Amino acid sequence: MTLLAHARTGAALRCGWVSHPGSGRTSNEDAVSSDLERGLFIISDGMGGQQAGELASRIVVTVLPSLLSREQELPPLEAFRKTVPALSRRLREETKGKAGLHGMGATLAAVRVRASEAFVAHLGDSRIHLLRGGTLLRLTQDHSLANALLIERDITPKEIDTHPARGSLVRYVGMEGDAIPDLESVAFEFGDRILLSSDGLTTAVREDRIAEVLCRSSKSPSTAAAELVQAALDAGTRDNVTALVVDKIR
């Protein structure tokens, strides 16, 4: 198994991430991009089988930054609003006439930091959390069939964790039709910490445990990410698991 890890520090931010294929797996369909200079952080969880999933997530984390660079004059949320559907169309084009790529798609969890504000774009069931003053806030809602059933009150919060439709996504990069992301902006202040993670973490580790790890202010982002991934492995996750932690340090 290959464990991928990375840590960097910039003028106002520091980040670290760890990605692991999961118990019993040799391939990792999660992908990560972190750019401290631009304040842009992305994770993606590929779908459609090993070949398709790895390609899909790689396209997301490499193509989206280039699309955003062409829209530098737009406000961050408007740039996401314009580029994410274009990214989804690009991903669909990759499947045309190519064997083994049927059903290819990927999640998107992206954060762009400017000054003391974080701009969020989201599709799928990868998640983004904000830790502030010891409180963990989830900034995204899963685009899964199970979560849709929960919103409609057809199932209870207790049922969603084990519901068979939890992994069935209704919105993702590469879907048919327009892939419209959820967009949000939040204050990102000194001492705050943002977590981007794939569902290999959040299906295995409770949010209170995630908060406990992130609250250890002495822990670097890379150490916190490593502890979160290890917690998922200790809980028996067989899925790929990725954690990317970003700190506001000035």
PyMOL commands that set and color helices and strands:
alter all, ss='L'
color gray80, all
select helices_A, chain A and resi 50-69+76-93+145-151+157-160+199-202+207-214+221-234
alter helices_A, ss='H'
color red, helices_A
select strands_A, chain A and resi 4-9+13-20+30-35+40-47+105-106+108-114+117-123+127-132+135-138+182-187+193-197+241-248
alter strands_A, ss='S'
color yellow, strands_A
deselect
rebuild
show_as cartoon
